[in-house]
Amino acid sequence: MDIQFFASDPQAKARRALEQVLASGTDVLAVACAFCTGAGIQVLLNHLPRLQNPGSFVVVSVSPPTDYAGLGELHSHIPNNLFVHWGKLAPKEKAKNGAALMHSKVFYARSGQECWLWTGSHNLTGNATQGGNCEAAVLLHGDADAQPFQDAFAHLVACRDQATLYDPDAPPPGDVERANVLVIHAEADDVNGLTFPLRVHLCLNSADFDSLLAPPADVRLFIYPSHSLQSGWVNANPLIALSGYLTGQNLTGRNPTARRAGTDAAWAAANLNIIESGGVLRVTRPGPPGPDVTTQAVLFIDGRASGRECFFSQKPKAIEVPVLGKEYWTEVDPDMARFFSREHVQGNHLLHIPIIGRDQQISVKGDEVREVDMQKLQQEIGSPERLVQLEFDDEDYSSNAKRHPFILRAKYRLR
């Protein structure tokens, strides 16, 4: 067996020597490499005839700096031979060192009984192959039945078996357009006989929503039957959806921002009022504002809306969530246990939680979607190849929305 060390110069360019090994794998070419950037993809593209052989394969970690999207080009040529390793959710070291991952750098090439093995520190990156980094590797050349080659191939197969076939990501939500829409949900006793245009006087007993009511903005006014909003608008069906514009805002003398400079505005030209009553908004006949009104707004309603639009204060996000494999425990050296997260250590054992894949979810903010909106999101911006789940992100759900979920300033719209 011939053994060489690469190289005495730690910044020697490795590409030529590595590609000679890859070019030798006329029967089998197998690679397990932690990171693969665009430069590494280019190296592998030079060896497609060998990587397309039955028994050949490439496994790379999905962790940065791997160019996951860039792997799509390689996948188009070797769809059944390109695998990605998802690492583990646990164990995780303290001090932000991250969770466990596949960190191998093993390149195996076989032609008949002749075998080559390159293993060391080189990733499939530009800096590793072009002499930017200080790197080192050992190159073995000999009979394929020799134990080091058998062990190396068993290692490669184990990495592949822990990985999954590369699956190009569905594109992120792209059919959601930017918008500036004031969305209001209110009850009414009757919607018959409405004629357009309408001037609607919105009267609120709180200054909490002043920032939402600053003109200009489009308006969508959804009107529901009486007593239907007590459980929230997402569980109710509107009688009608109206379209218009926000044309004015007034701060009364009770508004803490306006102080004494504020004054009530009756807006005699209003056709309807919207007031707070019983914890919901109600459409009523026009009249002077009540004694507790702090903020007023004027809505110009010019007609009906489709009612099929979905509105969001934040852009729905396509996110990837890990699919976890079966947990298991291994022994940890006593003097090493303290360097891992406490929840991953039990006595002298270390918890392993492998990641075996990922699923796509669409994350939306708070109570901003109805059942029909969920279906529309799934159909129009979800991946058609997989089941899309909806996850509600309440971390940034404002106190305003918790107090009064019937007013939304939408920044995004799905028609």
Secondary structure, DSSP 8 states (H G I E B T S, - for coil): -EEEEE-SSTT---HHHHHHHHHT-SSEEEEEES-B-HHHHHHHHTTHHHHTSTT-EEEEE-STTS-TTTHHHHHHH-TTTEEEE--EEE-EETTTTEE-----EEEEEEETTEEEEEEES--BSHHHHTT-S---EEEEEEETTSHHHHHHHHHHHHHHHHSEE---------S-EEEEEEEEEEEES--TT--SSEEEEEEES-STTGGGG-S-EEEEEEEEETT-STT-GGGS--SEEEEEEEEEEEE-TT-TTTGGG------TT-SEEEEEETTEEEEE------TT--EEEEEEEEEE--S--EEESS--EEEEEEEE---EEEE--TTTGGGB-GGGEETTEEEEEEEEEEEEEEEEESS---HHHHHHHHHHTS-TTS--EEEEE-TT--HHHHH-TTEEEEEEEE-
